Amino acid sequence: MLEIKQLWKNFHGLPALKDVSFRVERGQIYGLLGHNGAGKSTTLGIILGMVAPSSGDVLIDGISVQRDRSRALRKVGAIFEAPSFYEYLSGWQNLKILMSYSGPFDEKLAREVVERVGLTKRIDSKVRTYSHGMRQRLALAQALLPEPEVLLLDEPTDGLDPEGIKWFRDFILGLRKERGMTVLFNSHLLAEVELMCDRIAILQGGVRVFEGPIKGLEEDKLRYEIDASPAALIPALLSAHGGTVESDTVIHLPREIDPANVLRDLITGGVQVRAFTPRHRSLEDLYMEIKNQPSHTRSA
């Protein structure tokens, strides 16, 4: 549904994107991650035709944004950077004006979308009276009014409280389930990305350094936290099972090994084991590993 092809972008001679490519399949929720200045917003800006790439292209359902921007973006709704509204007008008046920029105003559809995002009771209030969460819901209503097939979201949960973040997550997952919506968003909330996304790309210094499925985060060996002594006996006992020691409190075991057998051998070998807990590799673990390594590209 969305293909990013070898994007390069220079600002005043400095590279912001360097040969960035990835694909988002129809119905996927895809996360774009990276620190501030990594190139996330530049990538979304190019997808939306608001930033011109130095080279490369973006295809939306096979249509080039560079060659036929208007037709390509008919399938797209977006919240890009901080959403702006006419503060002195109501939410409903804002939607009527913003919709008129791209086509006729469909009141029935607008009422349905307003109800869906939970703004019906406040849609006739002036936007200057809205909380941050209400503004984000109004921006989401605006993004959904073209009835898009692709939704692009730039830090959509930034500044929301935990309740607002959960509402947003459930809303996006519901869109995908009910309408098969394809979603690409960037975020710095790694836990939310892990809960929502099917696949991710990580940018670092304008380079795509990782691309792969969320379910593919686990390594060939599983990690376990262990509190045991004497530590000197552990490496030899683990090696018989193909295990290794990462630190005094973390060990690795092959996936096919039953940890109960390892515990038995540790105890009979003279090791006192006080705690033994599986430690699943998280998106945060992967992100920090990549951030602390020299820039290189990985895929899973």
N, C-alpha and C positions, 0 to 999 in steps of 0.2 A: 504493500500500500504506500509506503514511503521509502525512497532510496536516496541516500546521501552518497554522492560519487566524487571522491578525490577532491574535497574542498580545500582550497588554499585561500587565505586572506591576509593581506598585509595592510597595516595602518601606519602611514608615514614611514614606510620602509621596514617596519618591524613586523615579524610574522605573528599573527594571532591564531591562525589555523594552519596546520601542516599536513596535507594529504589525508584528511579525515573522511572515512567511509564507514557506513553501517546501513543495515536494512531493518525496517519495521514491518512485520507481516500484518495482514488484515486481522483485526481483532486482538492484537497484542497490546499490552501496556508496557511501555519501554521507558526506562530511566536513563537520563543523561547526567552523569555525576562529574564532579571536579571542584577544586578550590576556586576562590574568587580569581578571575582573570584566566581561568583554564581554557575558555573558549565556548562555554555552554550557551550564553546569551547570543554570542556572535553566530553560532550555528543556527539557533532558532530564528534570528533575524534574517539570515540567508534563506532559510526555508520559507519564510513569509514574504520574501522579496523586498524586505526593507533595507537589507544590506547587500551590496553587490559583491560576489566573490571575486578574488583575483583570478581564480580558475576553478574548474569543477562545475557540478550541476546538482540539482535536486529534482527528483521525479516524484510526483504525487499521483498514484494510480496510473503510472506510465506517462504522465504529462509533465513536460519540463517547465519548471518555474522560471528559468532564464529565458526560454523562448516563447512561452505562452502563460504568463503569470496569472492573468485574469481567469482563464479556464482552469488552471491547476488549483487555484485557491478557492474555487467555488465549493470544493469538498471539505474546506478547512474552517474550523472555529479556533479562536486563540485568545489567551490572556498573555500579553507580552509586556514585560517590565511592570511598572506600577500603573494599574488602570486609572484613567482620568475621567471625571464626569463633570457636568455642569452643576456646581454645588447648589445654586439657587433654584434648580428645577427638581421636580420629584423623580423618583426612580423610573416611574412609568413614562414621564416626558423624555427622560434620557434615552430610554429604550426606543421610543418612537423616532427620535432624531437620529440615533446611531444606526438603526435599521434602515432608515431612509437613504443612507449613504450608499447602500449596496443593492437596494431594491424596494419594492412596495412593502408597507407595513401590514403584517398579518396579525390582526388583533387576537384572533382565536388561538393561534400558535403561541403568541406572546403570553397570553393568560395561562396557558398550559405550562409553559416553561417557568413562569414566575411562581406558579403553584409548586412545581417540581423542586425548585431551589429553596422553597420555604419563605418567600418574601411577600406573600399575598397581603398580609396584614399591614405591611409597611411600604408597599410599592407606591402609594400616593403621598408619602412623606418626602420632604426635601432631602436630598442626598447629604447635605451638610449635617443632618441629624443622625446619619447612619454610623454605626460602629464599624471598626475595621472588618470584622467578620461579615457584616451585612454588605459592605462594599465588595468584598470578594464574591459573595453570592450574586450580586448584581452583575459583576464582571462575568461570572460563569453563565448567567442568563443571556447576556449579550453574546457570549461565545457560542451558545447553543442555538440561537435564533436562526442562523442560516441552515439549521438541520444538517450539521456537518457529518462526514464520515470519519474525519480525522480531527482530533482535539490536541492543540499544542498549548502547553501550560508552562509559564516561566515562574518558578518558585511560588506555586499557587498557595502553599500553606504558610508562607513567611509571615510571621507576626500573629498567627492564630493561636488561640489557647488549645489545650488538649481536647476539649469537647469539639471545637471547630475542626481540628485536624482529623479526628475520628469521623465526623460528619462528612468531610471532604473525601476521605478514603472510601467510606461506604458508598457515597454517591458515585464516584468514578467506577468502582467495581460493579455497581448496579447498572451503569450505562453500558459497560462491556457485556454484562450478562444479558440485558434486555434488548440492546440494539446492535451488539457486535461492534461497538465503537473502538476505533484504533486511537490510542493515546500515547503521546510523547511528552514527557515533562522533565524538567531539570529541578533538582532539589538538593539541599545539603542535609536533609533529615534522613540519614541512612536507614534508621529503623523503619520508617514509613515506606521507603523505596523497597526494602526487603519484603514488607508485607504485601505490597501492591503489584510489583513488577514481575513480568515473565522473563525479561531480559534487560541487560544494562550495558552501557558503554561508559568508560571512565576516560576523561580527558585530563591531560597533565601538560601544561605549557603549550597548549594548542595541538598536542599529539594524542591520538587515540592509543592509550596504553593497555586497555583491556576491553574485550567485548565477549559476552557470553550469557548463558541463562543463569537466573538466580539459583535454580536447583542444581547447578553445576559447581557451586562454590566449594563443596567438600573435596578434600584431597584424597589421594590413594590411601593414605594412612589416617586413622582417627586419632584425635587428641584426648588425653585424659589428665585431669588434675589429680595429683597424688600427694598425700602427706604420709611419708614413710621414712624409716631409718633402720639400719645405717644405709646412707645413700650409696656408699661404695659398693655394696653388693648388688644393686639394682641393674646396672648395665649388662652384666654377664647373664643374669637370669632372664632379662628381657630379650637378649640377642637370640636365645634358643627359640623364641617365638617370632623372630624377625622384627622385634620392637627396638626402639631407640629412645634415648633420653634427650629432651630439648633443654630442660633446666632442672633444678632441684624439685620443682613442683609440677612439671609437665612432661608426660611421656607420649610416644607415638606407637600405635599398634596397627598392623595390617587389618583391613576390613574383615578378612575372612577368619581372623583369630577370635575365638571365644574369650572375652576378658575374664570369665570365671576361672578358666584354666591358668591364665597368667597370675591371677590373684592367689590361686592354690600354690603355684610354684614359688611365688615370692614368699609366702608365709612359711612353707616347708623349708625354704632356703635360708631362713633366719631373719627375714625382713618383717618388722612390725608395721603393719599397714593400718593407719588411723582413718584415712579417707581416700576414696577412689571415685571420681566423678567424671562422666563424659563431658567433654568441652567441644561443642559444635562450632565449627568455623563460621563466623558471621560475615555479613557484608562489611561491617566495620573492620574486622580483622583483615579482610582482603584489601580494603581501601588503604589501610595504614601500611600494609606490606608494600603495596605498589608505590605509595607516596614516598616511602623511605628508600626505595630502590632507584638506581639510575633509570632514566627514561628509556623504555622499550615497549614494544607492542606485544600484547598477549591476547589470545582468544581461547574460548572454552566451548 
